[in-house]
């Protein structure tokens, strides 16, 4: 299992994913689920994945090699719009299913994979999409400015209470880290280190992925501060008068 979250904000995108993979209680490994691509001065992409690691890695490899779309082989470096980028990810998912779906089914394994694809191409706005295992997708909007994949239920409440499309990027970073901390504390199948990507709107310099480990000083301050303030807020709530 995993937890990945993307925020669609007025000033850009924030994307965060954990790195834990679990094939049983005695087979836990660390794999990055965040992939990046881009062309300096022209486009930037972030891709987060959840599901069967063999499937998600195969989809990423196909995206790098090229996938037929609209009658020609395309990659994320050649598609003209973000909508076409989401279509390309969907086409790659369907291509992997066509190649491996029957073999997985014969082994009693389901075809599970989902992706968050976010980014911006010069001349187009920034966009964030969720691509399902069937290859279809939905897009984040100003009304619903976030998307999640994987074990998302524990990290969703704080986002729905706080987030708006106008949330500053810096607050967005705090928000996804608190959301992830709530998930890590609750579910052992999600774990550190974390991979964080911030894509500022209309900035086409190559972005850096920040790896956040358990000893990251900012993350430690954030998670300790959030826990202590939550406890204090709970204590400050009025008690029921009828008891």
C-alpha positions in Angstrom: 0.0 0.0 0.0 1.0 3.6 -0.3 -0.3 7.1 0.1 0.2 9.8 -2.5 -1.5 13.3 -2.6 -1.5 16.2 -5.1 -2.7 19.7 -4.6 -3.9 21.9 -7.4 -3.3 25.5 -6.3 -3.5 28.9 -7.9 0.2 29.3 -7.8 1.2 25.7 -8.8 1.2 22.1 -7.7 2.3 20.2 -4.6 2.9 16.5 -4.9 3.9 14.1 -2.1 4.3 10.3 -1.9 5.7 7.8 0.6 8.2 5.1 -0.4 7.1 1.9 1.4 6.2 -1.2 -0.5 4.8 -4.2 1.3 4.7 -7.8 0.0 4.0 -9.2 3.4 5.0 -8.4 7.0 8.6 -9.8 6.4 9.1 -8.2 3.0 9.0 -4.4 3.3 11.2 -2.3 0.9 11.7 1.3 -0.1 11.0 2.4 -3.6 10.3 5.9 -4.8 6.8 6.3 -6.3 7.5 9.8 -7.6 8.8 10.2 -11.2 9.7 13.5 -12.9 10.2 14.6 -16.5 10.6 17.8 -18.3 12.3 20.1 -20.7 14.0 23.2 -19.4 12.1 26.2 -20.3 9.2 24.3 -21.8 7.5 21.7 -19.5 7.6 20.0 -16.1 5.8 16.9 -14.9 5.4 14.9 -11.7 4.0 11.4 -11.7 3.0 9.6 -8.5 2.0 5.9 -8.5 0.1 3.5 -6.3 -0.6 -0.2 -6.7 1.4 -3.2 -7.9 5.0 -2.0 -8.2 5.7 -4.2 -11.2 2.8 -2.6 -13.1 3.6 1.0 -12.1 7.2 0.7 -13.1 6.2 -0.9 -16.4 3.9 2.1 -17.1 6.7 4.5 -16.4 9.1 2.7 -18.6 6.6 2.7 -21.5 6.1 6.4 -21.0 9.8 6.9 -21.4 10.0 4.7 -24.5 6.9 6.1 -26.1 3.3 5.1 -26.4 1.0 5.2 -29.5 -1.4 8.2 -29.2 -3.4 9.9 -32.0 -1.6 7.8 -34.6 1.9 8.4 -33.5 4.3 7.4 -30.8 4.4 10.1 -28.0 6.2 10.6 -24.8 5.7 13.2 -22.0 8.3 15.3 -23.7 6.4 15.5 -27.0 2.7 15.8 -26.0 1.2 19.2 -26.8 -1.1 19.7 -23.8 -1.6 18.4 -20.3 -4.8 16.7 -21.4 -2.8 14.7 -23.9 -0.3 13.9 -21.1 -3.1 12.4 -19.1 -4.3 10.5 -22.1 -0.8 9.2 -22.7 -0.6 7.8 -19.1 -3.9 6.1 -19.6 -2.7 4.6 -22.9 0.4 3.3 -21.2 -1.7 1.7 -18.5 -3.9 0.0 -21.1 -0.8 -1.2 -23.0 0.7 -2.8 -19.9 -2.7 -4.4 -19.1 -2.8 -5.8 -22.7 0.7 -7.2 -22.2 0.5 -8.5 -18.6 -3.2 -8.6 -17.6 -3.9 -12.2 -18.5 -0.7 -13.5 -16.9 -1.5 -11.7 -13.7 -5.0 -13.0 -13.7 -3.7 -16.6 -14.2 -1.6 -16.1 -11.1 -4.6 -14.9 -9.1 -3.3 -11.3 -9.1 -5.4 -8.2 -9.8 -4.3 -5.4 -12.1 -4.0 -2.6 -9.6 -2.4 0.7 -10.5 -3.4 4.4 -10.3 -1.4 7.6 -11.0 -1.4 11.3 -10.3 0.0 13.2 -13.2 0.6 16.9 -12.7 2.5 19.6 -14.5 2.5 22.4 -16.9 3.4 22.8 -20.6 4.3 26.3 -21.9 1.2 27.8 -23.4 -1.1 25.7 -21.2 -2.2 26.1 -17.6 -1.0 23.8 -14.8 -3.2 20.7 -14.4 -3.5 17.7 -12.1 -5.1 14.4 -13.1 -5.9 11.1 -11.5 -5.5 8.1 -13.9 -7.3 4.9 -12.9 -6.3 1.3 -13.7 -8.7 1.3 -16.7 -6.8 4.2 -18.2 -9.6 6.7 -17.7 -9.0 9.8 -15.6 -10.5 12.8 -13.8 -9.0 16.3 -13.2 -8.7 18.4 -10.1 -10.6 21.7 -10.2 -10.8 24.9 -8.2 -13.8 23.4 -6.4 -12.0 20.2 -5.6 -8.3 21.2 -5.6 -6.7 17.9 -4.5 -6.5 14.3 -5.6 -5.3 11.2 -3.6 -4.3 7.6 -4.4 -3.5 4.7 -2.2 -4.4 4.6 1.5 -6.0 8.1 1.5 -8.7 8.0 4.1 -6.5 8.9 7.1 -5.0 11.9 5.4 -8.1 13.3 3.9 -9.9 15.0 6.8 -7.3 17.7 7.4 -7.1 18.5 3.7 -10.9 18.9 3.3 -11.0 21.2 6.4 -8.2 23.5 5.4 -7.5 23.4 1.6 -8.8 25.9 -1.0 -7.6 26.6 -4.5 -6.1 29.9 -3.1 -4.0 28.2 -0.4 -0.4 29.4 -0.8 2.2 26.8 -2.0 4.0 27.1 1.4 0.9 26.2 3.3 0.2 23.5 0.8 3.5 21.9 1.7 2.6 22.0 5.4 -0.8 20.5 4.6 0.4 17.5 2.6 3.1 16.7 5.2 0.5 16.8 8.1 -1.8 14.7 6.0 1.0 12.2 5.4 2.0 12.2 9.1 -1.6 11.3 10.1 -1.5 8.4 7.6 1.9 7.1 8.7 0.9 7.2 12.3 -2.3 5.2 11.5 -1.3 2.7 8.9 1.9 0.6 9.0 1.7 0.0 5.2 2.7 3.7 4.6 6.1 4.9 5.7 9.0 7.2 5.4 11.1 8.5 3.6 8.8 10.8 1.6 9.3 12.4 -1.8 8.1 16.0 -2.2 7.8 17.9 -5.4 6.6 21.6 -5.8 5.9 22.9 -9.3 5.5 26.6 -9.3 3.1 27.9 -12.0 4.9 29.4 -15.1 8.4 28.4 -13.8 9.9 25.9 -16.2 13.3 25.3 -14.5 14.0 21.7 -13.5 12.4 21.2 -10.1 14.2 19.3 -7.3 12.6 16.4 -5.5 13.1 16.8 -1.7 13.6 13.5 0.1 12.2 13.7 3.7 13.5 11.1 6.1 12.6 10.5 9.7 15.4 12.8 10.9 14.4 15.7 8.7 14.3 18.7 11.1 11.4 20.6 9.5 9.2 17.5 9.4 10.0 16.7 13.0 9.0 20.3 14.1 5.9 20.1 12.0 4.7 16.7 13.3 5.5 17.5 16.9 3.8 20.9 16.7 0.7 19.5 15.0 0.4 16.7 17.7 0.8 19.1 20.6 -1.6 21.7 19.2 -4.2 19.0 18.4 -4.0 17.8 22.0 -4.4 21.3 23.3 -7.3 22.1 21.0 -9.1 19.0 22.2 -8.5 19.9 25.8 -9.9 23.4 25.1 -13.2 22.1 23.7 -16.1 22.5 26.0 -17.2 19.5 28.0 -20.8 18.3 27.7 -22.9 20.1 30.3 -25.3 17.1 30.7 -22.7 14.8 32.2 
